[in-house]
């Protein structure tokens, strides 16, 4: 039962008749009753007796339409598909080319170009770094800090200029402690309040 509900939510239900009923009436409004509890094979046999024809109620197949179980075919069995190239559209990119799957020269060329991408110029890298910095500032991930009356863009930049560990500056800025005798020259350390 819960499998039906999950498949209906994901829009992958194979029984379109039941799927539309769940969609129209809602899962909570459908009435379902447990008739028998037992081993799978026994339950499927009972269901075949109760649903002996096609399209009874929401069932579209006879019984519960138990999926076929693959049987052991012996140690010497070799699949007739072994070694044959097959169209596999879900395999894209480098994997398909490397496995030697059937693809036209034009397709191989496109996949090769797509895989290589383009080289980033130094200007492009600087532009991307600046964009990330602005985004981090807007999200509040980088906060300006004031140390001894001088405002720095971040605690990381301040720590490089003053040569004090970044974690120590943050500790003082969050008012969790005060500078020791070693850092007596630090009279002020606080975050800049955004208006």
FIGUKOL-233830 format. One record per residue (C-alpha): residue number from 1; x, y, z. Coordinates in steps of 0.05 Angstrom, whole numbers, plus 5000, padded with zeros to 4 digits. Layout:
N
+-----+------+------+------+
! num !    u !    v !    w !
+-----+------+------+------+
! NUM !    X !    Y !    Z !
...
+-----+------+------+------+
This chain:
195
+-----+------+------+------+
! num !    u !    v !    w !
+-----+------+------+------+
!   1 ! 5000 ! 5000 ! 5000 !
!   2 ! 5054 ! 5049 ! 5019 !
!   3 ! 5091 ! 5034 ! 4954 !
!   4 ! 5029 ! 5057 ! 4916 !
!   5 ! 5028 ! 5122 ! 4955 !
!   6 ! 5102 ! 5135 ! 4945 !
!   7 ! 5099 ! 5120 ! 4870 !
!   8 ! 5038 ! 5166 ! 4863 !
!   9 ! 5074 ! 5223 ! 4899 !
!  10 ! 5135 ! 5215 ! 4853 !
!  11 ! 5090 ! 5210 ! 4791 !
!  12 ! 5121 ! 5143 ! 4772 !
!  13 ! 5062 ! 5098 ! 4786 !
!  14 ! 5054 ! 5043 ! 4733 !
!  15 ! 4979 ! 5036 ! 4745 !
!  16 ! 4951 ! 5099 ! 4714 !
!  17 ! 4880 ! 5083 ! 4737 !
!  18 ! 4901 ! 5080 ! 4811 !
!  19 ! 4948 ! 5139 ! 4803 !
!  20 ! 4892 ! 5184 ! 4777 !
!  21 ! 4846 ! 5161 ! 4833 !
!  22 ! 4899 ! 5179 ! 4886 !
!  23 ! 4911 ! 5246 ! 4852 !
!  24 ! 4837 ! 5263 ! 4847 !
!  25 ! 4811 ! 5239 ! 4915 !
!  26 ! 4875 ! 5241 ! 4956 !
!  27 ! 4908 ! 5182 ! 4992 !
!  28 ! 4872 ! 5197 ! 5057 !
!  29 ! 4803 ! 5192 ! 5024 !
!  30 ! 4815 ! 5124 ! 4993 !
!  31 ! 4791 ! 5063 ! 5032 !
!  32 ! 4838 ! 5005 ! 5036 !
!  33 ! 4830 ! 4943 ! 5079 !
!  34 ! 4879 ! 4887 ! 5097 !
!  35 ! 4846 ! 4822 ! 5078 !
!  36 ! 4901 ! 4773 ! 5093 !
!  37 ! 4970 ! 4772 ! 5124 !
!  38 ! 5019 ! 4717 ! 5104 !
!  39 ! 5078 ! 4699 ! 5061 !
!  40 ! 5085 ! 4734 ! 4993 !
!  41 ! 5069 ! 4673 ! 4951 !
!  42 ! 5007 ! 4655 ! 4991 !
!  43 ! 4981 ! 4726 ! 4989 !
!  44 ! 4991 ! 4730 ! 4913 !
!  45 ! 4953 ! 4664 ! 4904 !
!  46 ! 4894 ! 4691 ! 4944 !
!  47 ! 4895 ! 4756 ! 4905 !
!  48 ! 4894 ! 4717 ! 4840 !
!  49 ! 4830 ! 4683 ! 4864 !
!  50 ! 4798 ! 4748 ! 4885 !
!  51 ! 4820 ! 4787 ! 4823 !
!  52 ! 4815 ! 4732 ! 4770 !
!  53 ! 4802 ! 4780 ! 4712 !
!  54 ! 4834 ! 4842 ! 4683 !
!  55 ! 4812 ! 4912 ! 4708 !
!  56 ! 4774 ! 4894 ! 4771 !
!  57 ! 4771 ! 4955 ! 4815 !
!  58 ! 4837 ! 4992 ! 4812 !
!  59 ! 4876 ! 4930 ! 4792 !
!  60 ! 4893 ! 4930 ! 4718 !
!  61 ! 4923 ! 4860 ! 4718 !
!  62 ! 4901 ! 4793 ! 4744 !
!  63 ! 4917 ! 4785 ! 4818 !
!  64 ! 4974 ! 4826 ! 4846 !
!  65 ! 5015 ! 4818 ! 4782 !
!  66 ! 5076 ! 4791 ! 4818 !
!  67 ! 5139 ! 4809 ! 4780 !
!  68 ! 5176 ! 4749 ! 4750 !
!  69 ! 5232 ! 4722 ! 4791 !
!  70 ! 5296 ! 4710 ! 4753 !
!  71 ! 5316 ! 4637 ! 4755 !
!  72 ! 5386 ! 4609 ! 4762 !
!  73 ! 5408 ! 4584 ! 4694 !
!  74 ! 5470 ! 4546 ! 4712 !
!  75 ! 5544 ! 4560 ! 4713 !
!  76 ! 5553 ! 4552 ! 4638 !
!  77 ! 5499 ! 4603 ! 4619 !
!  78 ! 5524 ! 4661 ! 4575 !
!  79 ! 5478 ! 4719 ! 4560 !
!  80 ! 5462 ! 4727 ! 4487 !
!  81 ! 5475 ! 4802 ! 4495 !
!  82 ! 5546 ! 4792 ! 4521 !
!  83 ! 5597 ! 4829 ! 4479 !
!  84 ! 5545 ! 4864 ! 4435 !
!  85 ! 5543 ! 4939 ! 4430 !
!  86 ! 5477 ! 4968 ! 4451 !
!  87 ! 5449 ! 5038 ! 4448 !
!  88 ! 5453 ! 5068 ! 4518 !
!  89 ! 5428 ! 5139 ! 4516 !
!  90 ! 5435 ! 5148 ! 4591 !
!  91 ! 5511 ! 5142 ! 4585 !
!  92 ! 5537 ! 5209 ! 4564 !
!  93 ! 5604 ! 5244 ! 4562 !
!  94 ! 5672 ! 5213 ! 4571 !
!  95 ! 5646 ! 5147 ! 4597 !
!  96 ! 5609 ! 5132 ! 4532 !
!  97 ! 5668 ! 5151 ! 4489 !
!  98 ! 5717 ! 5110 ! 4531 !
!  99 ! 5673 ! 5048 ! 4531 !
! 100 ! 5672 ! 5050 ! 4455 !
! 101 ! 5596 ! 5054 ! 4450 !
! 102 ! 5566 ! 5065 ! 4382 !
! 103 ! 5568 ! 5140 ! 4369 !
! 104 ! 5578 ! 5180 ! 4306 !
! 105 ! 5642 ! 5220 ! 4296 !
! 106 ! 5602 ! 5284 ! 4303 !
! 107 ! 5575 ! 5262 ! 4371 !
! 108 ! 5644 ! 5240 ! 4394 !
! 109 ! 5672 ! 5308 ! 4375 !
! 110 ! 5617 ! 5345 ! 4413 !
! 111 ! 5627 ! 5303 ! 4475 !
! 112 ! 5703 ! 5313 ! 4471 !
! 113 ! 5695 ! 5389 ! 4467 !
! 114 ! 5644 ! 5389 ! 4523 !
! 115 ! 5690 ! 5348 ! 4568 !
! 116 ! 5750 ! 5393 ! 4558 !
! 117 ! 5713 ! 5457 ! 4573 !
! 118 ! 5748 ! 5524 ! 4565 !
! 119 ! 5808 ! 5553 ! 4598 !
! 120 ! 5797 ! 5608 ! 4649 !
! 121 ! 5837 ! 5672 ! 4638 !
! 122 ! 5867 ! 5708 ! 4698 !
! 123 ! 5817 ! 5764 ! 4688 !
! 124 ! 5759 ! 5714 ! 4690 !
! 125 ! 5786 ! 5682 ! 4754 !
! 126 ! 5792 ! 5750 ! 4788 !
! 127 ! 5722 ! 5769 ! 4766 !
! 128 ! 5695 ! 5704 ! 4795 !
! 129 ! 5733 ! 5713 ! 4860 !
! 130 ! 5705 ! 5783 ! 4868 !
! 131 ! 5635 ! 5759 ! 4854 !
! 132 ! 5642 ! 5705 ! 4908 !
! 133 ! 5669 ! 5756 ! 4957 !
! 134 ! 5610 ! 5803 ! 4946 !
! 135 ! 5561 ! 5745 ! 4953 !
! 136 ! 5594 ! 5723 ! 5019 !
! 137 ! 5590 ! 5794 ! 5046 !
! 138 ! 5516 ! 5799 ! 5026 !
! 139 ! 5502 ! 5733 ! 5062 !
! 140 ! 5537 ! 5756 ! 5125 !
! 141 ! 5593 ! 5704 ! 5118 !
! 142 ! 5645 ! 5759 ! 5116 !
! 143 ! 5637 ! 5815 ! 5168 !
! 144 ! 5679 ! 5878 ! 5172 !
! 145 ! 5719 ! 5886 ! 5237 !
! 146 ! 5748 ! 5947 ! 5272 !
! 147 ! 5815 ! 5938 ! 5307 !
! 148 ! 5846 ! 5999 ! 5342 !
! 149 ! 5801 ! 6047 ! 5302 !
! 150 ! 5820 ! 6017 ! 5234 !
! 151 ! 5765 ! 5981 ! 5195 !
! 152 ! 5784 ! 5918 ! 5157 !
! 153 ! 5740 ! 5881 ! 5108 !
! 154 ! 5746 ! 5816 ! 5148 !
! 155 ! 5780 ! 5785 ! 5207 !
! 156 ! 5825 ! 5746 ! 5159 !
! 157 ! 5852 ! 5809 ! 5127 !
! 158 ! 5860 ! 5843 ! 5195 !
! 159 ! 5899 ! 5783 ! 5221 !
! 160 ! 5948 ! 5788 ! 5163 !
! 161 ! 5959 ! 5863 ! 5173 !
! 162 ! 5966 ! 5861 ! 5249 !
! 163 ! 5999 ! 5792 ! 5252 !
! 164 ! 5951 ! 5765 ! 5304 !
! 165 ! 5915 ! 5698 ! 5293 !
! 166 ! 5846 ! 5706 ! 5260 !
! 167 ! 5814 ! 5662 ! 5314 !
! 168 ! 5841 ! 5708 ! 5369 !
! 169 ! 5812 ! 5770 ! 5335 !
! 170 ! 5745 ! 5736 ! 5328 !
! 171 ! 5748 ! 5715 ! 5402 !
! 172 ! 5757 ! 5787 ! 5423 !
! 173 ! 5706 ! 5814 ! 5373 !
! 174 ! 5653 ! 5767 ! 5401 !
! 175 ! 5669 ! 5795 ! 5470 !
! 176 ! 5689 ! 5727 ! 5497 !
! 177 ! 5754 ! 5753 ! 5525 !
! 178 ! 5802 ! 5812 ! 5528 !
! 179 ! 5873 ! 5819 ! 5500 !
! 180 ! 5928 ! 5792 ! 5546 !
! 181 ! 5992 ! 5829 ! 5565 !
! 182 ! 6024 ! 5803 ! 5501 !
! 183 ! 5971 ! 5841 ! 5460 !
! 184 ! 5965 ! 5902 ! 5506 !
! 185 ! 5971 ! 5947 ! 5445 !
! 186 ! 5901 ! 5924 ! 5421 !
! 187 ! 5853 ! 5973 ! 5453 !
! 188 ! 5792 ! 5961 ! 5410 !
! 189 ! 5767 ! 5899 ! 5372 !
! 190 ! 5695 ! 5895 ! 5350 !
! 191 ! 5650 ! 5877 ! 5291 !
! 192 ! 5621 ! 5933 ! 5249 !
! 193 ! 5546 ! 5936 ! 5262 !
! 194 ! 5505 ! 5937 ! 5197 !
! 195 ! 5449 ! 5988 ! 5197 !
+-----+------+------+------+
